[in-house]
């Protein structure tokens, strides 16, 4: 099936396109071309002028298994380890443990989908998430090597930094690790350890980096390595955010993630707004909205070495598209969006989530995809699968109607 999708604007994200629409081949799941309507399509979706399409959002750092609420272990801490100890001894962690891993993964996937995310980096060993990935309503990056953290007290994920990094080079995958998540002497040696192990390269993707010095940042920039910030989590655990301005000034490819909701943002929408606020507080100046948009689209695509597939709206790329409602400036509208500013989300050219008034479009795919109605943030939606049934199942496991603010669903009795 060929779809012609015409929003008010397209942010590719490098360019602002007011004239053209997007031709999608749903059989291949890819964008055919971006042009005016010049070829007959099977379906034409002409949106209002106050809409903007962007490449499907990439959440650069999540722990889907940790998709629960409330946050636990507020800081400030000296490193991530005291927070982790508090988490694992908490009543909330015990409550979460009643839910089988599959359902926690489903909660995390839906949390991302209803915030406009189409691709997630789930930072965890492959043997944990491998069986769940094909069953989720969003894309999860599968090709990566990893360590938990480059320190002496990391959680020993993978086969060791040197082996995992070498494997990343061999397969042309990203090597993903937390780095300098804290301010104790051990945490602050992260880049030093990477250098000694020959693992600071363009394949290296590092999360948090709170204690990175100017010398560390110069080395990261020279290596063309990548950094990811999770400002809500960083502030909750450490009462500060990373030195993002210094990252950007050095031209370091910088992306945005959520971490898990048990320390981090409810979703990528909260992270964008908090980043703006925290950056202003730290530097007494604004971070550009276009820069923030890049941090959820083309920058993570580059970091994870999938920028020939996603991160852009152009011919040959996967038809992962998120459409927002414009308030004023399109970039500002995205950075300041909330649930009801998201119009519709496509993955592989298939509508996965959107307002109920797009029902005619969803009906055209009902022979391929199971949909249901859901009331999200008090508005009627159509969504892949059944979010309502998922929540009812979760409630059975925990024994009560657990409310998760990152899934603001109204469930009828």
C-alpha positions in Angstrom: 0.0 0.0 0.0 1.2 3.5 -0.9 0.4 6.3 1.5 0.8 10.0 0.8 1.1 11.9 4.1 0.9 15.7 4.0 1.4 17.5 7.3 1.6 21.3 7.6 5.4 21.1 8.0 8.2 18.5 7.8 11.3 18.8 9.9 13.7 16.4 8.1 15.2 17.4 10.8 17.9 19.5 9.0 15.4 21.4 6.9 11.9 22.9 7.3 9.8 21.7 4.4 6.4 23.5 3.9 5.7 22.3 0.4 6.0 18.6 0.3 4.4 15.4 1.6 5.8 12.0 2.3 5.2 8.9 0.1 5.4 5.7 2.1 5.5 2.1 0.9 3.9 0.1 3.8 5.0 -3.2 2.2 8.7 -2.2 2.7 8.1 0.1 5.6 10.2 2.8 3.9 9.8 6.3 2.6 9.7 6.3 -1.2 10.2 10.0 -1.6 9.4 13.5 -0.2 7.6 15.5 -2.8 4.4 17.2 -3.8 1.5 14.9 -4.8 2.5 13.7 -8.2 1.9 10.0 -8.1 -1.4 8.3 -7.3 -1.4 6.9 -3.7 -3.7 4.2 -2.3 -4.3 6.4 0.8 -3.9 10.2 1.1 -3.8 11.7 4.6 -3.9 15.4 4.4 -3.4 16.9 7.9 -4.1 20.4 9.0 -1.6 23.2 8.5 -0.8 23.3 12.3 0.9 19.9 12.3 4.6 19.0 11.9 6.2 15.7 11.1 9.6 14.7 12.4 11.6 11.5 12.2 10.3 9.0 14.8 11.8 9.9 18.1 14.8 7.9 19.4 15.1 7.4 23.2 18.8 7.0 23.4 18.9 5.5 26.9 16.3 3.5 28.8 16.1 0.5 31.1 12.8 -1.0 30.0 12.9 -3.5 32.8 12.8 -0.6 35.3 9.5 0.8 34.0 7.8 1.5 37.3 6.9 4.3 39.7 7.6 6.2 41.9 11.2 7.3 41.8 13.3 5.8 44.6 16.5 7.0 46.4 16.6 10.8 45.9 20.2 12.2 46.2 22.6 13.7 46.3 24.7 10.6 46.1 28.5 10.3 45.5 28.0 7.6 42.9 25.2 5.5 41.3 26.0 2.6 43.8 24.3 4.0 46.9 21.2 4.8 44.8 21.1 1.2 43.4 21.4 -0.2 47.0 18.5 2.0 48.1 16.4 0.9 45.1 16.9 -2.8 45.6 16.0 -2.6 49.3 12.9 -0.5 48.7 9.2 -1.6 49.0 8.6 -0.2 45.5 11.3 -2.5 44.0 9.7 -5.5 45.8 6.3 -4.4 44.4 7.7 -4.2 40.9 9.2 -7.6 41.3 5.8 -9.2 41.4 5.3 -8.3 37.7 6.9 -10.7 35.2 9.6 -9.2 33.0 7.5 -9.4 29.8 4.9 -7.1 31.3 7.5 -4.6 32.6 8.9 -4.5 29.0 5.4 -3.9 27.6 4.9 -1.1 30.1 8.2 0.5 29.1 7.4 0.1 25.4 4.0 1.8 25.7 5.5 4.5 27.8 7.7 5.3 24.9 5.1 4.9 22.2 2.6 7.3 23.7 5.3 9.9 24.0 6.1 9.7 20.3 9.1 7.4 20.5 9.6 4.8 17.8 13.0 3.5 18.6 14.5 2.8 22.1 18.0 1.8 23.2 17.4 -0.6 26.1 20.7 -0.7 27.9 20.9 -4.3 29.3 22.5 -7.6 28.3 21.1 -9.3 25.3 20.1 -12.5 27.1 17.6 -10.4 29.1 15.8 -8.4 26.4 16.3 -10.7 23.4 13.1 -12.7 23.8 10.9 -9.6 24.4 12.0 -7.3 21.6 10.0 -8.9 18.7 6.8 -8.6 20.8 7.0 -4.9 21.7 5.0 -2.1 20.0 8.2 0.0 19.4 11.5 -0.8 17.9 14.3 -1.7 20.2 17.9 -1.5 19.0 19.3 -5.0 18.8 22.8 -4.6 17.5 25.1 -3.4 20.3 27.8 -4.5 22.6 28.0 -3.2 26.1 29.4 -2.8 29.6 27.4 -1.6 32.6 30.0 1.0 33.6 33.7 1.5 33.3 34.6 1.1 36.9 35.7 -1.5 39.4 32.2 -1.8 40.9 30.1 -2.1 37.7 27.5 -4.9 37.4 29.7 -7.0 35.0 27.5 -6.9 32.0 28.9 -8.6 28.9 32.3 -10.2 28.5 34.5 -7.3 29.6 35.2 -3.9 28.1 38.0 -4.9 25.8 36.2 -7.9 24.4 32.9 -6.1 24.0 34.6 -3.1 22.4 36.5 -5.2 19.9 33.3 -7.0 19.0 31.7 -3.7 18.3 34.5 -2.7 16.0 34.3 -6.1 14.2 30.5 -5.9 13.7 30.4 -2.1 13.2 28.0 -1.8 16.2 28.0 0.7 19.0 29.8 -0.2 22.3 27.4 1.3 25.0 28.3 1.9 28.6 27.6 4.2 31.6 30.6 6.5 32.3 31.5 8.6 35.3 28.0 8.4 36.9 29.2 10.0 40.1 31.9 12.1 41.7 33.9 9.6 43.8 37.5 8.8 42.9 36.6 5.6 41.2 33.8 7.1 39.0 36.1 9.8 37.8 38.6 7.3 36.3 36.1 6.2 33.6 37.8 7.8 30.6 41.3 6.8 31.9 40.2 3.2 32.1 38.7 3.3 28.5 42.0 4.7 27.2 44.1 2.1 28.9 41.8 -0.6 27.4 41.9 0.9 23.9 38.1 1.4 24.0 37.7 5.1 23.4 36.8 5.3 19.7 34.0 6.4 17.4 32.1 3.2 18.3 32.0 4.2 22.0 28.7 5.5 23.3 28.7 6.8 26.9 25.8 7.7 29.2 25.7 10.3 32.0 29.3 11.6 32.1 28.7 13.8 35.1 32.3 14.0 36.3 34.0 14.4 32.9 36.8 17.0 33.0 37.9 19.3 30.3 40.7 16.9 29.5 38.3 14.0 29.3 36.0 15.9 27.0 38.9 16.8 24.7 39.8 13.1 24.5 36.2 12.2 23.7 35.9 14.8 21.0 39.2 13.7 19.4 38.1 10.1 19.4 34.7 11.1 17.9 33.0 9.1 20.6 29.4 9.8 21.6 27.7 11.1 24.8 24.1 10.7 26.1 22.5 12.8 28.8 19.6 11.9 31.1 19.0 15.2 33.0 16.0 14.2 35.1 17.8 11.1 36.4 21.0 13.0 37.0 19.3 15.8 38.9 17.3 13.3 41.0 20.3 11.3 42.0 23.1 13.9 42.1 21.3 17.4 42.1 23.2 18.5 39.0 23.2 17.8 35.3 26.1 17.1 33.0 28.2 19.8 31.4 26.2 19.7 28.2 27.3 23.2 27.0 30.9 22.0 27.1 30.0 18.8 25.3 28.3 20.8 22.5 31.1 23.4 22.2 33.5 20.6 21.4 31.3 19.2 18.7 30.6 15.9 20.6 27.6 14.1 19.2 25.1 14.4 22.1 21.8 12.5 22.5 19.0 12.5 25.1 17.6 9.6 27.0 15.2 8.9 29.9 16.9 6.4 32.1 14.3 4.3 33.9 11.3 6.1 35.5 12.5 4.9 38.9 15.2 7.6 38.7 14.6 9.4 35.5 12.0 11.2 33.4 8.5 9.9 32.9 9.2 10.0 29.2 11.2 11.8 26.6 8.8 14.7 26.6 9.6 15.5 30.2 13.3 15.1 29.5 13.3 17.7 26.8 11.5 20.3 29.0 13.7 19.6 32.0 16.8 19.8 29.8 15.7 23.3 28.7 15.0 24.4 32.3 18.2 22.9 33.8 20.4 24.2 31.0 19.0 27.7 31.6 19.6 27.4 35.3 23.2 26.1 34.9 24.4 28.5 32.1 22.0 31.4 32.3 21.2 31.0 28.6 18.9 28.9 26.5 19.8 25.7 24.6 18.5 26.0 21.1 15.3 24.0 20.4 16.7 22.7 17.1 19.7 21.3 19.0 17.3 19.4 21.3 15.4 18.0 18.3 18.7 16.7 16.9 19.3 15.0 20.3 16.2 12.8 19.8 16.6 12.2 16.0 19.7 12.3 14.0 22.3 12.4 16.8 21.3 9.0 18.4 20.9 7.5 15.0 24.5 8.4 14.4 25.7 7.2 17.8 24.0 3.8 17.3 25.3 3.6 13.7 21.8 3.4 12.2 21.8 6.8 10.6 21.4 5.1 7.2 18.0 3.8 8.4 16.4 6.2 10.8 16.8 9.7 12.2 15.7 11.5 9.0 12.7 11.9 6.7 14.1 11.1 3.3 13.9 8.6 0.5 15.0 5.0 1.5 14.7 5.6 5.2 12.4 3.7 7.5 9.0 5.3 7.7 9.1 6.0 11.4 7.4 9.4 11.8 5.9 11.3 14.7 3.5 14.1 14.1 2.9 16.9 16.5 0.5 19.8 16.8 2.2 23.1 16.3 1.5 25.9 18.8 3.8 28.6 17.6 7.4 27.8 16.4 7.6 24.1 15.3 10.8 23.4 17.1 9.5 24.9 20.3 6.3 23.1 19.9 8.1 19.7 19.9 10.4 20.5 22.8 7.5 21.7 24.9 5.0 19.1 23.9 2.9 16.8 26.1 0.7 13.8 25.5 -2.1 15.6 23.7 0.2 17.4 21.3 1.1 14.1 19.6 -1.3 13.6 16.7 -0.2 10.2 15.3 2.8 7.9 15.3 4.0 5.7 12.4 6.4 2.8 12.6 7.5 1.1 9.4 4.8 3.2 7.7 2.1 1.6 9.9 0.0 3.8 12.2 0.6 2.6 15.7 -0.9 5.3 17.9 -3.1 8.4 17.2 -6.2 10.3 17.9 -9.5 8.5 17.4 -10.4 10.9 14.6 -7.9 9.0 12.4 -10.0 5.9 12.7 -10.5 5.6 9.0 -6.8 5.4 8.4 -6.3 2.8 11.2 -9.2 0.7 9.7 -7.2 0.2 6.5 -4.6 -1.7 8.5 -6.9 -3.7 10.8 -6.3 -6.9 8.8 -2.5 -6.6 9.6 -2.5 -5.0 13.1 -4.7 -5.5 16.2 -5.8 -2.1 17.5 -7.9 -1.0 20.5 -9.3 2.2 21.9 -7.6 3.9 24.8 -8.3 7.0 26.7 -4.9 8.7 27.2 -4.7 11.9 29.2 -8.5 12.2 28.9 -8.5 11.9 25.1 -9.7 9.0 22.9 -7.0 7.3 21.0 -6.4 4.2 18.9 -3.4 2.2 19.8 -1.7 -1.0 18.7 -2.5 -4.0 20.9 -4.5 -3.4 24.1 -3.0 -1.0 26.6 -6.1 -1.3 28.8 -5.7 -5.1 29.1 -2.0 -4.7 29.9 -2.8 -2.4 32.8 -5.5 -4.8 34.1 -3.0 -7.6 34.0 -0.4 -5.5 35.9 -3.0 -4.7 38.5 -3.6 -8.4 39.1 0.0 -9.0 39.7 0.5 -6.2 42.2 -2.9 -6.6 43.8 -4.3 -3.1 43.3 -4.9 -0.5 40.7 -1.4 0.8 40.4 -1.2 4.3 38.8 1.7 5.0 36.5 1.9 8.7 35.5 3.8 7.9 32.4 0.8 5.9 31.2 -2.1 8.3 32.0 -4.8 5.8 30.9 -8.5 5.8 32.0 -9.7 2.3 32.4 -13.4 1.6 32.7 -14.5 -0.9 35.3 
